[in-house]
C-alpha cells in the first residue's frame, strides 16, 4: 500500500501542475489541509473545496505553476512525507521562483484524510507522528 500512496501523491502533483487545483477524487470528503506552517494567514481547511479555495491565490501568482516530488522522505500504509519543489514564473513578470517544502500526507482507504505543508522535514515528520 505504501507504494500505491506514493503513486497517488505523484498523480496529485501532476494534476496540480496541470489544473492548479487538488483533484477531489483522491481526497476524503472530510479531509483536513493545514498550511499554518508555511502561510502567515494559513488556517486549517476541511474538505477539498475549502482547500482549493484557500490555495487558489497562491497558484494564481504564477503564469506557469508546477510542483514535483524531489524526494520521498517516508512512506508506509498510512503516511507519505515528501520534499517538493514548486514555483514558476510570477504573473506579469519575467521573474521565476522555486520553493522547497515538505508535505505530510495521511491516508485512509486510499484517500487523503490530511495534508500539511512545512518548511522543514522534522515538522513534516512530526505532523504524521514520526517525530517529537
C-alpha positions as CSV (number, residue, x, y, z in Angstrom):
1,X,0.0,0.0,0.0
2,X,2.8,2.5,0.7
3,X,3.9,2.4,-3.0
4,X,0.2,3.0,-4.0
5,X,0.1,6.0,-1.8
6,X,3.3,7.4,-3.2
7,X,1.8,7.0,-6.7
8,X,-1.4,8.8,-5.6
9,X,0.8,11.7,-4.3
10,X,2.7,11.9,-7.6
11,X,-0.6,11.9,-9.6
12,X,-2.0,14.6,-7.3
13,X,1.1,16.8,-8.0
14,X,0.7,16.1,-11.8
15,X,-2.9,17.3,-11.6
16,X,-2.0,20.4,-9.5
17,X,0.6,21.3,-12.1
18,X,-1.8,20.9,-14.9
19,X,-5.0,22.3,-13.4
20,X,-3.8,24.4,-10.4
21,X,-6.1,22.6,-8.0
22,X,-6.1,19.5,-5.9
23,X,-8.1,16.7,-7.7
24,X,-11.1,15.9,-5.4
25,X,-11.2,12.2,-6.4
26,X,-8.1,11.4,-4.3
27,X,-9.4,13.2,-1.1
28,X,-11.8,12.0,1.6
29,X,-14.8,14.5,1.8
30,X,-13.8,15.4,5.4
31,X,-10.1,15.8,4.7
32,X,-8.1,18.4,6.6
33,X,-5.5,20.6,5.0
34,X,-3.1,22.5,7.2
35,X,-0.9,25.3,5.7
36,X,-0.3,27.2,9.0
37,X,3.4,26.4,9.0
38,X,4.0,28.0,5.5
39,X,1.5,30.8,5.3
40,X,1.2,33.7,7.8
41,X,-2.6,33.7,7.2
42,X,-2.8,30.0,7.0
43,X,-5.5,28.1,8.7
44,X,-7.0,24.6,8.8
45,X,-9.3,23.8,5.9
46,X,-11.9,21.0,6.0
47,X,-12.8,19.5,2.6
48,X,-11.2,19.7,-0.7
49,X,-13.3,22.6,-1.9
50,X,-12.1,24.7,1.0
51,X,-8.5,23.6,0.4
52,X,-8.7,24.6,-3.3
53,X,-10.3,27.9,-2.4
54,X,-7.6,28.6,0.1
55,X,-4.7,27.8,-2.2
56,X,-6.1,29.4,-5.4
57,X,-4.4,32.8,-4.8
58,X,-1.0,31.1,-4.4
59,X,-1.4,29.1,-7.6
60,X,-2.7,32.2,-9.3
61,X,0.5,34.1,-8.6
62,X,2.2,32.1,-11.4
63,X,1.9,32.1,-15.1
64,X,3.2,28.5,-15.3
65,X,3.0,26.9,-11.9
66,X,4.5,23.5,-11.4
67,X,5.1,21.2,-8.5
68,X,7.1,18.0,-8.4
69,X,8.4,15.4,-5.9
70,X,12.0,16.0,-5.1
71,X,12.4,13.2,-2.6
72,X,10.3,10.6,-0.8
73,X,11.3,11.1,2.8
74,X,9.0,8.4,4.3
75,X,6.2,6.1,3.2
76,X,4.1,3.4,4.8
77,X,0.5,2.2,4.6
78,X,-1.0,5.4,6.1
79,X,1.6,8.1,5.7
80,X,3.7,9.7,3.0
81,X,6.2,12.5,3.6
82,X,7.8,14.2,0.6
83,X,10.2,17.0,-0.2
84,X,8.7,19.0,-3.1
85,X,9.8,21.9,-5.3
86,X,7.1,24.3,-6.6
87,X,7.0,27.6,-8.4
88,X,7.1,29.1,-11.8
89,X,7.2,32.5,-13.5
90,X,5.5,35.2,-11.5
91,X,2.4,36.5,-13.3
92,X,3.2,39.6,-15.4
93,X,6.9,39.4,-14.7
94,X,10.0,37.7,-16.0
95,X,10.9,36.5,-12.6
96,X,10.9,32.8,-11.9
97,X,10.9,31.4,-8.4
98,X,11.0,28.0,-6.8
99,X,10.4,27.0,-3.3
100,X,11.1,23.8,-1.3
101,X,8.5,22.4,1.1
102,X,7.8,19.2,2.9
103,X,4.3,17.8,2.6
104,X,2.9,15.3,5.1
105,X,0.1,13.1,3.7
106,X,-2.1,10.8,5.8
107,X,-4.3,8.2,4.0
108,X,-7.2,6.0,4.9
109,X,-8.6,3.5,2.4
110,X,-6.7,5.0,-0.5
111,X,-7.9,8.6,0.2
112,X,-6.1,11.6,1.6
113,X,-7.5,12.4,5.0
114,X,-4.9,15.0,6.0
115,X,-2.3,17.1,4.1
116,X,0.0,19.6,5.8
117,X,2.8,21.7,4.4
118,X,6.0,22.5,6.2
119,X,9.2,24.4,5.8
120,X,11.4,21.7,7.3
121,X,11.5,17.9,7.3
122,X,11.3,17.5,11.1
123,X,8.0,19.3,11.2
124,X,6.5,17.2,8.4
125,X,7.6,14.0,10.2
126,X,6.1,15.3,13.4
127,X,2.8,16.1,11.6
128,X,2.3,12.4,10.9
129,X,3.5,11.1,14.2
130,X,7.0,10.1,13.2
131,X,9.0,12.5,15.4
132,X,8.6,14.5,18.6
